[in-house]
Every structure is written in structure tokens, then in C-alpha cells.
Amino acid sequence: MRLRTVLSDDGGSRADIRLDGQWYATSAADVGALLREPVPPSRPPLSTRPAAPGRAAPVVLAPSKIVCCGHNYRAHIAELGHREPEFPTLFAKFADTLTAWDADIAVPGTAEEMLVDWEAELAIVVGATLRHADPETALAAVAGYTVANDFSVRSWQRRTPQWLQGKAFDATTPLGPELVTPDEADPRDGLRITCRVNGVEEQTGRTDDLVFDPATLLSYISAFTVLRPGDVVLTGTPGGVGIAADPPRYLRPGDVVETEIEGIGLLRNRITFSPTEIVPATRDGKESR
């Protein structure tokens, strides 16, 4: 089964479900809201007519949590010269980072200042509340999988040992185009994940190369924070990121990035930059002018 979120011309949004090759509208505002309803997603209240066209939106509009795992593909760990971690390397994003599968990625500043990199990722969407869950329970709580790209502003990410500031720029994490339920796509099967920049393949890997698989990640995260329906977990990126190239390569204005996972879907995003002065804070907390 496949689910998606679309924006309507009146400024609203809705979740659609694909049945027998046709999209039907539900009464939910987005896929996250649909997952929080007491009616199982396989039997949502549907319109009797096929869904009207809508504009693309992230699969989930307002998750309560977005948790991301870094250094989780063995090939990516190797290209960075690191050892495999004993525990997941986690960081968070905000809902404001999410954007549509076909949206322009608009970065404040110039390409030379920001050093924007690509990171193709498998994303998990949670379908049931998880607290202190074992891996079997966690896996059963997966609503489905979708595609993400964790576009990273490396110049900001490397300012401190904490990655958040380079990972949390608004509207820089496309998520979609659809949620695919586990009966149709299972990462344990080694789904091919790729990232192309202007048609050139930069990243390729398979989801069975994950150090910490979806069940392990959800179980681990639920040990310290509750996960709820509609929450999102990004599972890491395979080898081939720009920062690991020799010399490093970063995205330029007008570059088109395609992120694809076998059996799940494709993102296509154009990179833009807007020269904007970002005023840094001084050590005393006052803005410098």
C-alpha cells in the first residue's frame, strides 16, 4: 500500500491512499494525521471519487520528532576513515526542515559560503507509539518507508562537534514522494539507494549495508524518548558524499539532485542559493553588526 500527502489549491492538505492503481482522498490532513487515527490506515474513510490533483508535499507535515542516524552505512564509514560505531550516532531535525519531493532547495548565502552536500537516505515513518520497545515490537510499529535527502551545510556542520546547525536549515530535507508499507518494500532485502547530481551517479548502496537496521534504531531511540505515529527516523547515507571526495565537491546553483530507492520512490530537487547575510553571534551573546 502507498500513501501520500498533497496540498490543495485552497491552502489545505490531505492524505491520499492508493488502491487498485488509483489515488483516493482521505479525511486526514496528512499521512501523519492518518496514522494517528484509530481507524487502521488500510481501512481509512475514503472519498467515493478518485482524488483531485494536488501539489506535492512532504509525506508527513508535522512530526513530533525527526531523529537521524549518522555513520550508519559500512561503505560510508569506510570512506570517512572511521570505525564502526558501537551505538547509533544520533541527531535531531525540526519539522521546518521538511520539504516536498520536487521542491527547490533554497539555501541562504552563496555556494562558496555554505558548502552544501548531498546525503541520500531511507526514512522510516512510525505507525504506533513506542516506549522501551524490543526490536521485534519496533519493527511491527513501522508504518512504512519513504525517501529523504539530508542536504547538509558542511560549513555550518563543522563549526562545532555538534552537527545540528548544519543539518537543520529550513526546507532542506525533502521527504517523499510516498510512504510505502513494509509488505511492499523491506530494507532487509537490500534495496538499492542512489543519488545522482545532474544525471551523474554520486552515491550508490543497498539498505542491507546498514550497521543499525530499522528495528534496532527504533528500539534504541525508544529507550530514551517516546516515538509516536507520524514520527520520522532517517537511517543514514551510503558512501559517495561530496565531502569525502578528493578534492571535496559541493553543490552549485542550478544543480539537480535525484535521490532514489528501489521500490519506494524518487526525489528530484534543484539547488538554489540566495545571497543573505547571516549575522553570527559573539561570545557574549550579542549579535555582531
Buried (B, 14 or more C-beta within 10 A) or exposed (E): BBBBBBBBEEEEBBBBBBBEEEBBBBBBBBBBBBBBBEEEBEEBEBBEEEBEEBEBBBBBBEBBBBBBBBBBBBBBBEBEEEEEBEEBBBBBBBBBBBBBBBBEBBBBBEBEBBBBBBBBBBBBBBBBBBEEBEBEBBBBBBBBBBBBBBBBBBBBBBEEEEBBEBBBBBBBBBBBBBBBBBEEBBBEEBBEBBBBBEEEEBBBBBBEBBBBBBBBBBBBBBEEBBBBBBBBBBBBBBBBBBBBEEEEBBBEEEBEBBBBBBEBBBBBBBBEBEEEEEEEEEEEEEEEE
